[in-house]
Amino acid sequence: MPSKADYEAIMKDAQRATDDFKTKTAAEDSSYIAAESEGGQVSIASYGKKNMIITDSTVYTAPKGTVFGPYVEGTFVKIYKLSDIKSIADSAKVRHILIGLQSQKTQTTRTPEVAKRIADSLLVLLKAKAVKFDTLVKTMSDDLGSIDKGGDYGWFDENKGFVDPFKNAGLQGTVGNITVVPTQFGFHIIEVLNVSKTRHNSYTVAQITKLIGPSGETNQEYYKLQVIFWKIKQQMHLTKALILKN
């Protein structure tokens, strides 16, 4: 467990990070989070009112760039930045073609450069109306789960378990728009088929996480105490053995 001095040092460092976070641009956020967060983990995600992770209700009226915290949450200190605010559709319907980094059809791998080049080429053909979307879904898509549906998973909202870039292409898009969207799976060619008339705000939140733990010095003190305790215990065993022997 951290000592009182450890805790005070952690909170002081968290306040420093909070103040520095306010000076960073959106383009600098990822590298700064990686440098400051536990394990270098970068956490930037979109939230609505139903799943917002910032407990301060002023987040809904605050301007972009506002930093909240530091907050103690369990064994961590967390610092949040409201990175962006966008108006998105409540729900959307899209269809897609996945040019995967792992091709399910040929059981081969592609580099991101090759996958993007293929996706960009198909996008040109689609926009020129030189080929039908349905045809490319059947012949080119690596998403085997949607091939028989024409690449369409039906209506979804921001709580659907799709990756954010995929969801955003629909919820932030306009009907008829076709774009190439990168995700960890590869490159998706996404066409927006429909969007709801009702809309709401989506809040992009960047997060720094710091562990509340003992310092190296405190761990050394704990280790010394354990050694002393072990030596006392050993001496007690020896004393007891001598008493029983005599």
C-alpha positions in Angstrom: 0.0 0.0 0.0 1.2 3.6 -0.7 2.3 5.7 2.3 0.8 9.1 3.0 3.8 10.6 1.4 3.4 8.4 -1.7 -0.3 9.4 -2.0 0.6 13.1 -1.7 3.3 12.8 -4.3 0.9 10.9 -6.7 -1.7 13.6 -6.4 0.8 16.4 -6.9 2.0 14.6 -10.1 -1.6 14.1 -11.2 -2.2 17.9 -10.8 0.9 18.6 -12.8 -0.3 16.3 -15.6 -3.8 17.9 -15.4 -2.3 21.4 -15.9 -0.1 20.2 -18.8 -3.0 18.4 -20.4 -4.9 21.7 -20.7 -2.1 23.1 -22.9 -2.0 20.1 -25.4 -3.7 20.3 -28.7 -6.0 17.4 -30.0 -3.1 16.3 -32.2 -0.8 16.1 -29.2 -3.2 14.3 -26.9 -2.4 10.7 -27.9 1.4 11.0 -27.4 0.9 12.9 -24.1 -1.5 10.3 -22.8 0.9 7.5 -23.8 3.7 9.3 -21.9 1.6 9.9 -18.8 -0.8 6.9 -18.4 -0.1 3.6 -16.7 1.5 1.2 -19.1 1.4 3.8 -21.9 -2.2 3.0 -22.7 -4.0 5.5 -24.9 -7.7 5.8 -24.2 -9.7 8.1 -26.5 -13.4 7.2 -27.0 -16.8 8.6 -27.7 -19.6 8.7 -25.2 -23.2 9.8 -25.0 -25.3 10.8 -22.0 -26.2 7.2 -21.2 -22.6 6.0 -20.9 -20.6 9.1 -20.1 -17.6 8.3 -17.8 -17.1 11.9 -16.6 -19.3 12.4 -13.5 -19.3 16.2 -13.6 -22.5 17.2 -15.3 -20.9 20.4 -16.6 -19.3 18.2 -19.3 -22.5 18.7 -21.3 -22.1 22.5 -21.5 -18.3 22.7 -21.3 -16.3 23.8 -24.4 -14.0 21.5 -26.3 -10.6 21.2 -24.6 -12.0 21.3 -21.0 -10.0 19.1 -18.6 -11.7 17.4 -15.6 -10.0 16.0 -12.6 -7.8 14.7 -11.2 -10.3 12.2 -9.7 -9.5 9.3 -7.4 -11.4 6.2 -8.8 -10.5 3.0 -6.9 -6.8 2.4 -7.1 -6.3 4.9 -9.9 -6.2 8.7 -10.4 -8.0 9.7 -13.6 -7.8 12.9 -15.7 -10.3 13.5 -18.5 -10.3 15.9 -21.5 -13.4 16.7 -23.5 -11.6 16.4 -26.9 -14.5 16.9 -29.3 -18.3 17.4 -29.5 -20.2 16.2 -32.5 -23.9 16.1 -33.5 -24.6 12.5 -34.6 -27.7 10.6 -35.7 -29.5 8.5 -33.1 -29.2 5.5 -35.4 -27.9 4.7 -38.9 -27.8 1.9 -41.4 -24.8 1.2 -43.6 -23.3 -1.5 -45.8 -19.6 -2.3 -46.1 -16.9 -4.2 -47.9 -14.0 -5.2 -45.7 -10.5 -5.4 -47.2 -9.0 -7.2 -44.2 -5.4 -7.4 -43.0 -6.2 -11.1 -42.6 -8.1 -12.3 -45.7 -10.7 -14.9 -44.6 -11.2 -16.0 -48.2 -7.6 -16.7 -49.2 -6.2 -17.2 -45.7 -3.4 -14.7 -46.4 -2.3 -11.5 -44.7 -2.0 -8.0 -46.2 0.0 -5.1 -45.1 -2.0 -1.9 -44.3 -0.5 -0.3 -47.4 -1.7 -3.0 -49.7 -5.2 -3.2 -48.0 -5.7 0.6 -48.3 -4.5 0.5 -52.0 -7.1 -2.1 -52.8 -9.9 -0.3 -50.9 -9.1 3.1 -52.6 -9.2 1.4 -56.0 -12.6 -0.1 -55.3 -13.9 3.2 -54.0 -13.0 4.8 -57.3 -14.9 2.1 -59.2 -17.9 2.5 -57.0 -18.0 6.3 -57.3 -17.7 6.0 -61.1 -20.6 3.4 -61.0 -18.3 1.0 -62.9 -19.3 -1.8 -60.6 -22.2 -2.6 -58.2 -21.7 -2.6 -54.4 -23.4 -5.9 -54.0 -21.0 -7.5 -56.5 -17.9 -6.3 -54.6 -19.4 -7.5 -51.3 -19.6 -11.0 -52.7 -16.3 -11.0 -54.5 -14.0 -8.9 -52.4 -15.3 -8.6 -48.8 -13.4 -10.4 -46.0 -16.3 -10.0 -43.6 -17.9 -13.4 -44.0 -20.6 -12.6 -41.4 -22.2 -10.0 -43.7 -21.6 -11.2 -47.2 -25.0 -12.9 -47.5 -26.6 -9.7 -46.2 -25.0 -7.5 -48.9 -22.6 -6.2 -46.3 -25.5 -4.8 -44.2 -25.8 -5.4 -40.4 -29.0 -3.4 -40.2 -29.8 -0.3 -38.0 -27.4 0.5 -35.2 -26.8 3.2 -32.6 -23.7 4.4 -30.7 -24.1 1.6 -28.1 -23.7 -1.1 -30.7 -20.6 -3.2 -30.3 -18.9 -2.0 -33.5 -15.5 -0.2 -33.4 -15.9 3.6 -33.2 -14.6 4.4 -36.7 -17.1 2.1 -38.2 -20.0 3.5 -36.1 -19.0 7.1 -36.7 -19.0 6.6 -40.5 -22.7 6.0 -40.3 -23.8 8.1 -37.4 -21.8 11.1 -38.5 -22.4 10.5 -42.2 -25.0 11.5 -44.8 -27.1 9.2 -46.9 -25.3 8.1 -50.0 -21.9 8.9 -48.8 -19.2 6.3 -49.5 -15.8 6.4 -47.7 -12.8 4.3 -46.9 -12.6 3.8 -43.1 -9.5 2.2 -41.4 -10.0 0.0 -38.3 -7.9 -2.6 -36.6 -9.5 -5.2 -38.9 -8.4 -3.5 -42.2 -10.1 -1.0 -44.5 -13.8 -0.8 -44.8 -15.6 0.7 -47.8 -18.7 2.1 -46.1 -21.9 3.4 -47.8 -24.4 5.2 -45.6 -27.9 3.8 -46.5 -30.0 5.7 -44.0 -29.8 7.8 -40.9 -32.5 8.7 -38.3 -34.0 12.2 -38.4 -33.3 12.6 -34.6 -29.8 13.5 -33.5 -27.8 14.1 -30.3 -24.4 15.1 -29.2 -21.5 12.7 -29.0 -18.6 13.5 -26.7 -15.1 12.4 -27.4 -13.2 11.9 -24.1 -9.4 11.5 -23.8 -8.3 9.8 -20.5 -5.1 9.7 -18.5 -4.8 6.9 -15.9 -2.3 6.8 -13.1 -1.9 4.0 -10.6 -2.1 4.8 -6.9 0.7 2.5 -5.6 3.7 2.5 -3.3 6.9 4.2 -4.4 10.1 2.3 -4.8 11.3 3.7 -1.5 8.1 2.5 0.3 8.5 -1.0 -1.3 12.1 -1.1 0.0 10.9 -0.2 3.5 8.3 -3.0 3.3 11.0 -5.4 2.2 13.2 -4.4 5.1 10.4 -4.9 7.6 9.7 -8.3 6.1 13.3 -9.3 6.5 13.3 -8.2 10.1 10.1 -10.0 10.8 11.5 -13.2 9.2 14.7 -13.0 11.3 12.6 -12.5 14.5 10.5 -15.5 13.5 13.6 -17.6 12.9 15.1 -16.6 16.2 11.9 -17.5 18.0 11.9 -21.0 16.4 15.6 -21.5 17.5 14.9 -20.3 21.0 11.9 -22.6 21.3 14.0 -25.5 20.0 16.7 -24.9 22.6 14.1 -24.7 25.4 12.5 -28.0 24.3 16.0 -29.6 24.0 16.9 -28.6 27.6 
